[in-house]
Amino acid sequence: MVRDVLAGFDLREYNSSVQRFFLFAIPIFSSLALYSLLYNLYLVRLSYQEDFIGHLAGLFPLASGLVAIPAGILSDRFGRKPLLILASVILGISQLGLCWVTVDAYLLAFSFLGGIGGAFVFVNFIPFLAENADASRRSQAIAIWMSIQVVTRMLVSLVGGALPGAMAWLTGLSTDMPEPFRYALMLGAGLSLVALIPIVGVPSKEAALTSDEEASDESPKSASTPWKHLILFGSISACRGLTMGLSFPFLNVFFESGYSASTVAIGTIFFASMAIGLPSTICAPALGRRFGPGRTIIPLRLIGAVALGMMGWTGNYEMAIALFLVSSVMEAITVPTEMTFATHTLPRAYWARMQSLRVAGFQILSGLGSFWAGGLIIEYGYDVPFALAGVARVGSSLLFLAAFGFTRRSGGTG
C-alpha cells in the first residue's frame, strides 16, 4: 500500500527540465505564501479596512483571469520558459511596489501587475509537466508540484509568522507599526527574483512527447474542439475560484480580529493546514486510482464545503481552526485529482487551452469574490461570505457530478 502511494515520487525519475521546474516552484510559492500570510496584516497597520483589502486582494486573481487565455496562446506560440521567466520578474517588481507605495491607486496597479505574473505561472504548470513528464508519471508530477506548494507554504507560514517580530527586534519598532511587516515582505519579493536561477537553465524547447501522448494526441485540425469539456472544466474551476475569493484572502484578518490571534499563531494555523494537507496531496493519485476521480472528488469536496461554510458561524476559536483544517485537507486531495483527470479527458492539443480556461474562470471569480466579500464583511461580519463560499464549493461538486458522475475510470488519475 505504501509503495503504491509513493510510486512516482522519486525525483530522480524525472528529467532535468522537470527537476528545474520543481526548483523554480520553491521560491515562487514561498514569496506568494509570505504575501498571503502577512500582506493583509500590513494593510491593517496602514489603517485600511476590509473593503479596500478586498478590492486589493481581488485585483491579483482578476488580472490573472483576464490574462489567462492570452497567456495560454503566448505559451503555445513561444514556449513555456519565456513566460515563466517573465512571471518571476513581474512578481518581484509588483511585490516590491506593494511594499513601498502607500497611494491607493498605485497599490491597486501593483496588485494587478502581480496578477499578470501569477497567470504566467498558473497557466503553464500543467502543460509544462504534462509535456515533460512521462504519461505514466503525469499524476505524480502534478502531485509533486502541489506538494512543493504545500511544503513551501507550510514552512513559510511557520517561519513567516515570526518575521515581523524579528524585524521589530532588529529595528527597535513595534509590530503594531507597518515597517516590520514591510521589511519582512521585501524578503518575499527577493524570493520571486531568485526563481529566475533554476528556470533559465531549462532548455528552450521542451522535451518531445512520449509515444503514449503522441498516440492519444488529436490535432485540432482533425477533430472538432471539445468545447463541452473545456467549458465544464472552466466552470468547475470558476466555482472553486468564487469559494477562494469569498474566504481565503480574509482568513488571517478573520483569526486576528475575530479571535485576537497573534501573527505567530496565524502562521502556525496556516502551517498546520499545510502539514496535514501534504500527506493528503501525496495520497491523492493513489486514492484516485482506487476509487476513481468522481468518487474521490465529489464527496470530499462536499465535506470541505460544509466545513468552510460553518467557519464563520461557530464562534469558537478551536472549532474554527478545526473546520479550516478539514476544508484544507479536502482541497489538498481533490484539486490534483481534478487536474490530472482533465489532462486524461482532453487530447494534448487542448491542454493549454483547458488550463487557460480553468485559470480564467478560477481567477476572475476569485477576484470578484474578494470584491464582494470585503463589503459583506463590513456589513455582516464573516458569517455570510464564508457560508457563500461553502455554497460555491457545493456548486463545483454538482457540476462535476452532472458532467462525469461517480466515474471509477482510472484514466483520470494516471
C-alpha positions in Angstrom: 0.0 0.0 0.0 2.8 2.4 1.0 4.7 1.5 -2.2 1.6 2.2 -4.3 1.1 5.6 -2.6 4.7 6.6 -3.1 5.1 5.3 -6.7 6.5 8.0 -9.0 7.7 10.3 -6.2 11.4 9.7 -6.7 12.6 12.9 -8.3 15.5 11.1 -10.0 12.9 9.5 -12.3 12.2 12.9 -13.9 14.4 14.7 -16.5 16.4 17.9 -15.7 13.6 20.2 -17.1 11.1 18.8 -14.6 13.6 18.9 -11.8 14.4 22.6 -12.5 10.8 23.4 -12.7 10.3 21.9 -9.2 13.2 24.1 -8.0 11.5 27.1 -9.6 8.4 26.4 -7.7 10.1 26.7 -4.3 11.0 30.4 -4.2 7.9 31.4 -6.2 5.5 29.7 -3.8 7.5 30.9 -0.8 7.1 34.5 -1.9 3.4 34.1 -2.6 2.9 32.4 0.8 4.7 35.2 2.6 2.4 37.8 1.0 -0.7 35.7 1.6 0.2 35.5 5.3 1.5 39.0 6.0 0.2 41.5 3.5 -3.3 42.0 4.7 -2.0 42.4 8.2 0.4 45.0 6.8 -2.5 46.8 5.3 -4.4 46.8 8.6 -1.4 48.6 10.1 -1.7 51.2 7.4 -5.3 51.7 8.6 -7.0 50.1 5.7 -10.3 48.2 6.3 -11.7 45.0 4.8 -13.5 46.8 1.9 -10.2 48.1 0.5 -8.4 44.9 1.4 -11.0 43.0 -0.6 -10.5 45.2 -3.6 -6.8 44.9 -3.5 -6.8 41.2 -2.9 -9.3 40.8 -5.7 -7.3 42.5 -8.3 -4.5 39.9 -8.3 -6.8 37.0 -9.3 -8.9 39.2 -11.5 -5.8 40.2 -13.6 -4.7 36.6 -13.7 -8.1 35.5 -15.0 -8.2 38.2 -17.7 -4.7 37.4 -18.9 -5.0 33.6 -18.7 -6.3 33.0 -22.2 -3.9 35.3 -23.9 -1.1 33.8 -21.7 -2.1 30.3 -22.9 -1.9 31.5 -26.6 1.5 33.1 -26.0 2.7 30.0 -24.2 1.7 27.8 -27.1 3.4 30.2 -29.5 6.7 31.0 -27.7 7.0 28.1 -25.3 6.7 27.8 -21.5 10.1 29.1 -20.5 9.9 32.7 -21.6 6.6 33.2 -19.8 8.0 31.6 -16.6 10.9 34.0 -16.7 8.5 36.9 -17.1 6.5 35.6 -14.2 9.5 35.8 -11.9 10.4 39.3 -12.9 6.9 40.7 -12.9 6.0 39.1 -9.5 9.3 40.5 -8.0 8.6 44.1 -9.3 4.9 44.0 -8.2 5.8 42.8 -4.7 8.5 45.5 -4.3 5.9 48.1 -5.3 3.4 46.7 -2.9 6.0 47.0 -0.1 6.9 50.6 -0.7 4.0 52.6 -2.1 1.1 53.8 0.0 -1.1 55.6 -2.5 -4.3 53.7 -3.1 -4.2 53.8 -6.9 -0.5 52.6 -7.1 -1.3 49.7 -4.7 -4.1 48.6 -6.9 -1.9 48.9 -10.0 0.9 46.8 -8.5 -1.6 44.2 -7.4 -3.0 44.0 -10.9 0.6 43.7 -12.3 1.3 40.8 -9.9 -1.8 39.0 -11.1 -0.4 39.1 -14.7 2.8 37.4 -13.4 0.8 34.9 -11.5 -1.2 34.0 -14.7 2.1 33.1 -16.4 2.7 30.5 -13.7 -0.8 29.2 -13.3 -1.4 28.7 -17.0 1.9 27.0 -17.7 2.5 24.4 -15.0 0.1 21.7 -16.2 1.2 21.9 -19.9 4.9 22.0 -18.8 4.6 19.0 -16.6 2.4 17.1 -19.0 4.8 17.7 -21.8 8.0 16.9 -19.9 7.0 14.1 -17.6 6.2 10.6 -18.9 2.5 9.9 -19.2 2.7 7.2 -16.6 4.1 9.7 -14.1 1.9 12.7 -15.0 -0.4 12.5 -12.0 2.6 12.1 -9.7 4.4 15.0 -11.3 1.3 17.2 -10.7 1.1 15.9 -7.1 4.8 16.7 -6.5 4.2 20.2 -7.8 1.2 20.6 -5.5 3.3 19.0 -2.6 6.1 21.5 -3.2 3.5 24.3 -2.9 2.2 22.8 0.3 5.6 22.3 1.9 6.9 25.8 1.0 3.7 27.4 2.2 3.9 25.3 5.3 7.4 26.3 6.2 6.9 30.0 5.2 3.7 30.1 7.3 5.7 28.8 10.3 8.8 31.0 9.9 7.0 33.9 8.2 4.7 34.5 11.2 7.8 35.3 13.3 9.5 37.5 10.7 7.7 40.8 11.7 8.7 40.2 15.3 12.3 39.6 14.2 12.2 42.8 12.1 10.7 44.7 15.0 13.6 43.5 17.3 16.2 44.4 14.7 14.8 47.9 14.1 13.5 48.7 17.6 10.0 49.2 16.3 6.7 47.8 17.4 4.8 45.1 15.5 1.8 47.4 15.7 3.6 49.6 13.1 3.8 48.7 9.3 7.6 48.9 9.0 8.4 45.4 10.4 5.9 43.9 8.1 7.3 45.9 5.1 10.8 44.6 5.7 9.6 41.0 6.0 7.6 41.3 2.8 10.7 42.6 0.9 12.2 39.1 1.5 9.3 37.7 -0.4 10.0 40.0 -3.4 13.6 38.8 -3.4 12.5 35.2 -3.5 10.4 35.8 -6.6 13.5 37.1 -8.4 15.6 34.1 -7.1 13.3 31.9 -9.0 15.0 33.0 -12.2 18.1 31.0 -11.4 16.7 27.5 -12.0 14.3 28.3 -14.8 16.8 30.0 -17.1 18.6 26.6 -17.3 15.6 24.8 -18.8 16.1 24.1 -22.5 14.1 26.5 -24.6 12.5 23.6 -26.5 10.5 21.2 -24.2 11.0 17.5 -24.3 9.4 15.5 -27.0 6.1 13.8 -26.4 6.1 10.3 -25.2 4.7 7.7 -27.6 1.7 7.3 -25.3 1.0 11.0 -25.6 1.6 11.0 -29.4 -0.9 8.2 -29.8 -3.6 9.9 -27.8 -3.0 13.3 -29.3 -5.7 14.7 -31.5 -4.9 17.6 -33.7 -7.4 20.5 -33.7 -7.3 20.1 -37.5 -8.5 16.5 -37.4 -11.1 16.7 -34.6 -13.7 19.2 -33.5 -12.9 21.4 -30.5 -14.3 19.7 -27.3 -16.0 22.9 -26.1 -18.3 21.0 -23.8 -15.4 19.7 -21.7 -13.4 22.9 -21.9 -16.4 24.9 -20.7 -17.2 22.4 -18.0 -13.7 22.4 -16.5 -13.6 26.2 -16.7 -17.0 26.4 -14.9 -16.0 23.9 -12.2 -12.8 25.9 -11.6 -14.8 29.2 -11.6 -16.9 27.9 -8.7 -13.7 27.0 -6.8 -12.4 30.5 -7.5 -15.5 32.1 -6.1 -15.0 29.9 -3.0 -11.4 31.1 -2.7 -12.2 34.8 -3.2 -15.0 34.8 -0.6 -12.8 33.2 2.1 -9.1 32.8 1.7 -7.8 36.4 1.4 -9.6 37.2 4.7 -8.6 34.2 6.8 -5.7 35.9 8.5 -7.7 39.0 9.4 -10.6 36.7 10.5 -8.4 35.0 13.0 -6.8 38.2 14.2 -9.9 40.3 14.5 -12.3 37.6 15.5 -10.2 35.7 18.0 -7.3 38.1 18.7 -4.8 35.6 17.3 -1.2 36.8 17.1 0.7 36.8 13.8 2.7 33.8 15.1 -0.5 31.9 15.9 -1.9 32.7 12.5 1.2 31.4 10.9 1.0 28.3 13.0 -2.6 27.7 11.9 -1.6 28.0 8.2 1.4 25.7 8.9 -0.9 23.1 10.4 -3.3 23.2 7.5 -0.5 22.5 5.1 1.2 19.9 7.4 -1.9 17.8 7.2 -2.5 18.8 3.6 0.9 17.5 2.4 0.2 13.7 3.0 -3.3 14.2 1.6 -1.8 15.6 -1.6 0.7 12.7 -1.8 -2.1 10.2 -1.3 -4.3 11.8 -4.0 -3.1 9.8 -7.0 -3.5 6.5 -5.1 -7.0 7.5 -3.9 -7.9 8.4 -7.5 -6.7 5.0 -8.8 -8.5 3.2 -6.0 -11.9 4.9 -6.1 -11.9 6.8 -9.4 -12.0 10.6 -9.8 -15.7 11.0 -9.3 -15.9 9.1 -6.1 -12.8 10.9 -4.8 -13.7 14.5 -5.8 -17.4 14.8 -5.2 -17.9 13.5 -1.6 -14.7 15.0 -0.3 -15.4 18.4 -1.9 -18.9 18.4 -0.3 -17.4 17.7 3.1 -15.0 20.6 2.6 -17.9 22.9 1.6 -19.7 22.2 4.8 -16.6 22.8 6.9 -15.9 26.1 5.2 -19.5 27.3 5.4 -19.6 26.7 9.1 -16.4 28.6 10.0 -17.9 32.0 10.3 -20.8 30.7 12.4 -19.1 28.6 15.0 -17.9 31.4 17.4 -15.4 29.1 18.9 -11.7 29.6 18.2 -10.7 25.9 18.3 -13.7 24.8 16.3 -12.9 27.4 13.6 -9.4 26.1 13.3 -10.6 22.5 13.1 -13.1 23.4 10.3 -10.4 25.3 8.4 -8.1 22.2 8.6 -10.9 19.9 7.3 -11.6 22.3 4.4 -7.8 22.4 3.6 -7.4 18.6 3.5 -10.3 18.1 1.2 -8.9 20.6 -1.3 -5.4 19.1 -1.0 -6.9 15.8 -2.2 -9.4 16.9 -4.8 -7.5 19.6 -6.7 -4.6 17.5 -8.0 -7.1 14.7 -8.8 -9.3 17.0 -10.8 -6.2 18.5 -12.7 -5.0 15.0 -13.7 -8.4 13.9 -14.7 -8.7 16.9 -17.0 -5.4 16.0 -18.8 -6.7 12.5 -19.4 -10.2 13.7 -20.6 -8.9 16.1 -23.2 -6.4 15.5 -26.0 -2.9 17.0 -25.5 -3.6 19.7 -28.2 -6.2 21.3 -25.8 -4.3 21.1 -22.5 -3.0 24.7 -22.7 -6.5 26.0 -23.7 -8.1 23.9 -21.0 -5.7 25.3 -18.3 -6.2 28.8 -19.6 -10.0 28.5 -19.2 -9.6 26.9 -15.8 -7.3 29.7 -14.6 -9.5 32.4 -16.2 -12.6 31.0 -14.5 -10.9 30.5 -11.2 -9.1 33.8 -11.0 -11.9 36.1 -12.3 -14.4 34.6 -9.9 -11.8 34.7 -7.1 -11.2 38.4 -7.8 -14.9 39.2 -7.9 -15.5 37.1 -4.8 -12.9 39.2 -2.9 -14.5 42.5 -4.1 -17.9 41.2 -2.9 -16.6 39.7 0.4 -15.0 42.9 1.6 -18.3 44.7 1.6 -20.1 41.7 3.1 -17.7 41.5 6.0 -18.1 45.2 6.8 -21.9 44.9 6.7 -22.5 41.4 8.2 -19.2 40.0 9.5 -17.7 36.8 8.3 -20.7 34.5 8.6 -22.3 35.4 5.3 -19.2 35.3 3.0 -17.9 32.0 4.4 -21.4 30.5 4.0 -21.5 31.6 0.4 -18.0 30.2 -0.1 -19.3 26.8 1.0 -22.3 27.1 -1.4 -19.9 27.9 -4.3 -17.8 24.8 -3.5 -21.0 22.7 -3.5 -21.6 24.1 -6.9 -18.3 22.8 -8.2 -19.1 19.4 -6.9 -22.5 19.3 -8.5 -21.1 20.4 -11.9 -18.6 17.6 -11.8 -21.3 15.1 -10.8 -23.6 16.3 -13.6 -20.9 16.0 -16.2 -19.0 12.9 -15.2 -20.9 11.2 -12.4 -19.3 8.9 -9.9 -16.9 7.5 -12.5 -14.3 5.0 -11.5 -12.4 5.4 -14.7 -8.7 5.1 -13.8 -7.6 7.3 -16.6 -8.4 10.4 -14.6 -5.7 9.8 -12.1 -2.8 8.4 -14.1 
